[in-house]
Amino acid sequence: MASAIVTGATGILGREIVKELGRKPDQWKTVHALSRSKKDEYPSNVVHNHLDLTTSAEEIAKELQDVEGEYIFFAAYLQKDSEQGNWDVNGAMLENFLKALAITGAVKKIKRILLVTGAKQYGVHLGQVKNPMLESDPWLRDPYYPPNFYYRQQDILHKFCETHSHVSWVVTYPNDVIGFARGNFMNLAEGMGLYVAITKEMGQELVFPGSQTFYTKFDSFTCSKLHARFCEWAMLEPKAANQAFNVTNGDIQSWQDLFPRVARRFGTKVKPNQFAGNKPELAGETPLVDKPPISVLAEELGLKGDSKSVPPSKLEQTVNLVKWSQQDEVKKAWDRLVEREGLQRDAFEKATWGFLDFILGRNFDVVISMSKAREMGWTGYYDTWKALSDVFGELEAAKVLPKTH
Ligand SMILES: NC(=O)c1ccc[n+]([C@@H]2O[C@H](COP(=O)([O-])OP(=O)(O)OC[C@H]3O[C@@H](n4cnc5c(N)ncnc54)[C@H](OP(=O)(O)O)[C@@H]3O)[C@@H](O)[C@H]2O)c1
C-alpha cells in the first residue's frame, strides 16, 4: 500500500488527483491533500492538511511535521499579473516545498515526485507552434521570450532529484483543462457554460466568442479526470521515471464540432452566420510576439525566411468576454438566472473571462502528440465532448449553471 502527498488539492487538476487516489483505499493507504482552503469532504484514506506555500521553507516544514508520502504530486499554482511574477512565486513555492521535505526528513521516504505544468511549455501563449508538439521540442530559453515558470519549476525539480538520487521525477503537460473547481484561475467549462446560459437568457442566438480562424482549427484538451489517472499511471510506471509527458484526451477536436453541441445541450443554437454583423465595440484583437515559437525551428523545418509560414500570431475575439461580462444587460440576465434557478451569485464574477478570451482567441492550431506515453503503455482516452458535457453536469449540480436536463 502506498502513501501520497498532493499539493493544490482544491485546484482543477489537483482535486481530481485526490479523488482518484481517495477512491482506492486498498492501494493508497494515506493521501495528504494540501491547500490553504478545504473545499471538499474526503474519504477515510484522505487527510486534509492546511499549507501556505508562499511562506519560507522553515515555515512550510512546521506545517508538514506529520506529513509524509512516497509519491508527491505538485499541482499548486498561484497566478500573478506578469510572467516574471509567475516565475518568482511558482518557482519559490515548489523550491520551498521541496526544501521543507528535506528539513522534516520526509525526503528519505519519497520515491517519485510529479510536477503538473502545461502546454505553455511549448509557448502556446506566444503564437504559432510547431504541430504536433512533442516533448522533445526545444525549450524557449532565448531571453527574447518572456520568463516561463514551468522551466524554472522543472529545473528546480531536476536539481532536487539529482541531489536526492533515490527520488525520480515526472512532469505533465496538460492543455485547455476541462474540469470542475471553485474559484480557480483558469476554468474553461465554467466560463463557457455561463456565457451560453446567459446568452440564451438574453434571448440571443449563440456566437462563438473567440477567433473565427480558430473555430475551424484544431485544439487539444485535457479532461482533469483523465489527467489524474495519467498521473497515477506515471507515478507507478517504472519506464516513466525522469520523463516529461504531454497529457491530452487522445481525440481530435475543434470548436466547429464542440460549439454546436454545447448550444444543443443548453437548448439553444448557434447563429447561422455567427461571424457576421456582430458589434465591433465588443470585438478584440491583440498581437502576440513577433517571433512565434515555430520560428525557433524555422531553419530545421525548412521555413526560414518564409513570412507566410511563420507570421506573428494574434488573439482575436468576435465577442471579447471581458468586455461582454461588463455589460449591464449581461449582469441583469445573470441576476434573473440566479433568482429563478437558485444559482451561486458569485460564480459570474469568479468566472475566468480573460482566460477564455485567450484560449478561444488564438488563431493557430494547437495539436499535442500523445505518442510518447502511448509507446510506454498508456492507453487512457476521454472523449472531449463527453468531458465537457460531464463537467457541465457537475456545474449544474453545484448550482453554478442552470439545469438543462
Ligand atoms: N487550468 C487549466 O486550464 C490549466 C491548463 C494547462 C496547465 N495548467 C497548469 O496546471 C497547474 C495547476 O493549475 P490549476 O489550473 O490546476 O490550478 P488551480 O485550479 O488554480 O488550483 C491551484 C491550487 O493551488 C493551491 N494554492 C494556491 N496558492 C497556494 C498557496 N499559497 N499555498 C498552498 N496552496 C496554494 C490552491 O488551493 P488554495 O487556494 O486552497 O490554497 C489550489 O488547490 C499550473 O501549473 C497551471 O499552469 C492549468
The ligand as an ORCA input file, in Angstrom:
! r2SCAN-3c Opt
* xyz 0 1
  N      -6.490     25.183    -15.578
  C      -6.030     24.973    -16.799
  O      -6.785     25.069    -17.794
  C      -4.577     24.580    -16.991
  C      -4.179     24.236    -18.305
  C      -2.869     23.821    -18.517
  C      -1.969     23.823    -17.467
  N      -2.385     24.195    -16.209
  C      -1.358     24.187    -15.159
  O      -1.679     23.258    -14.167
  C      -1.041     23.631    -12.935
  C      -2.100     23.608    -11.839
  O      -3.037     24.622    -12.168
  P      -4.607     24.519    -11.909
  O      -5.289     25.191    -13.054
  O      -4.995     23.150    -11.503
  O      -4.691     25.496    -10.649
  P      -5.963     25.954     -9.809
  O      -7.179     25.240    -10.255
  O      -5.989     27.439     -9.812
  O      -5.591     25.448     -8.356
  C      -4.493     25.959     -7.671
  C      -4.287     25.153     -6.420
  O      -3.144     25.677     -5.756
  C      -3.474     25.943     -4.421
  N      -2.705     27.092     -3.924
  C      -2.706     28.344     -4.452
  N      -1.914     29.147     -3.705
  C      -1.427     28.385     -2.690
  C      -0.589     28.640     -1.583
  N      -0.102     29.857     -1.359
  N      -0.300     27.647     -0.742
  C      -0.810     26.401     -0.944
  N      -1.606     26.089     -1.974
  C      -1.929     27.071     -2.839
  C      -4.969     26.257     -4.443
  O      -5.570     25.982     -3.189
  P      -5.894     27.103     -2.077
  O      -6.262     28.352     -2.814
  O      -6.996     26.477     -1.304
  O      -4.642     27.237     -1.293
  C      -5.455     25.231     -5.448
  O      -5.651     23.988     -4.818
  C      -0.452     25.028    -13.182
  O       0.907     24.917    -13.485
  C      -1.209     25.504    -14.405
  O      -0.476     26.467    -15.131
  C      -3.664     24.549    -15.954
*
